Amino acid sequence: MMKIMSKNKKIVYLDHAATTYLRPEVIKAMASFGSDNYGNPSSLYSKGREAKKALETARSKVAAILGCQPEEIIFEGSGTESDNHALIGTAYANRGRGNHLIATVIEHHAVLHACEFLETQGFEVTYLPVDKDGIVKLEELEKSIRQETILVSVVFANNEIGTVQPIREISQIIKKKNPKTYLHTDACQAAGFYELKVDELGVDLMTINGSKIYGPKGTGLLYVKKGTMIYPFIHGGGQEQGRRAGTENVAGIIGLATALELVQKEKAKENQRLIKLRDKLITGLLKIPKTVLNGHPTQRLPNNVNVTVLDIEGEAMLLHLDEAGICASTGSACSSGTLEPSHVIMALGHPYEMAHGSMRFSLGHVNTEEDIDYLLEVFPPIVEKLRAMSPVNLKNPKS
């Protein structure tokens, strides 16, 4: 169990989908690139050449994992930047042949807000519905693809409900209907758990970031298949083959590559361990009356548990869990300063009130069975207490 003592309170971290801590191996790999090896990779003298060599070694490591060429990797400043680059960069570069994009209704806001921006620039966006488990409706996808469709963006695994999409099947549908249409997938949540070979997935662009795989925050990458037309998203210099200006974050990139290498190497064993913990947690939580599992029951991330607890709000549960030393997250958008519930939970067909009562627990390296037992011990009394104060009495849609 992860025990961080703060004012004598034990902390159990169950929010790995929000961010992760740096692994010791990552810290070690990054260490010298903030002090001794501080050169600018664009400089010609020895310190610059050393930094450039380390940068390109990291790029080659990533390329080997993705099964692509090193020059097909662009290092970015975050997953959000990578998503924006994928959508806005390809939209503008391909405007001569079309003005239509497709995205699912459960994409991360980094994709959805980029789509909304593009709509203000004269592009048209189709938002694909999902079924009750969060799986893209493939027949709707096929019907939506046109001659003028530039790009389809489908999240590999959803950050809230953990549902994993059939990316290869989606690619086959797209290429059959319009071979010129690109497929982008946001694989930030999936990168630690699944094979990322781009040819097998059939993707033209793929986003990964560091903070979800025990790497540094503020790091990301975009795979861009050779021949894909894409404009730079940041202008100013010739870095990243002229596709992303700005002096490279060498330490961060090395940390990202190291973290990706580690999670990919260990994923089979770690997935097996996490699935066991995940399923125990799901079973325990569903014993609480009027509790519903969100997302696909099996086609979901090994570390993701998302439930709606009827009749109470996620924010209240979150604060009580925090008092017990448990870090989790809610589908309600309290952190964004709005009262709007999760767009993902709403997309599953749940009513507004149900969406407000969702909780996400996402597991990681530090979590043990003891953590799950502790959560299942403290959570039911919290629910009982909050329901006793709640004026809401919803019917369980799955009863």
Protein Blocks (a to p, Z undefined) as FASTA:
>chain_A
ZZddeehiacddfbfkmpccddfklmmmmmmmmmmmmccfkbmbfklmmmmmmmmmmmmm
mmmmnopafklpccdfbfklmmmmmmmmmmmmmmmnoccdcddfkbcfklmmmmmmmmmn
opacddddddfkopacfklmmmmpcfklmbdcddfbafklopacdfklmmmmmmmmommb
ccdddfklmmmmpccbfklnopabdcddfklnopaehiacddddehiacddfbghiaghh
hpagcjddfklmmmmmmmmmmmmmmmmmmmmmmmmmmmmmmmmmmmpghiacedjfklcc
fkbccdddehiafklmmmmmmmnopacddfbfklnopabdcfklmmnopafklmmmgccd
dddfklcfklmmmmmmmmmmmmmmmmmmpcbdcddfkZZ
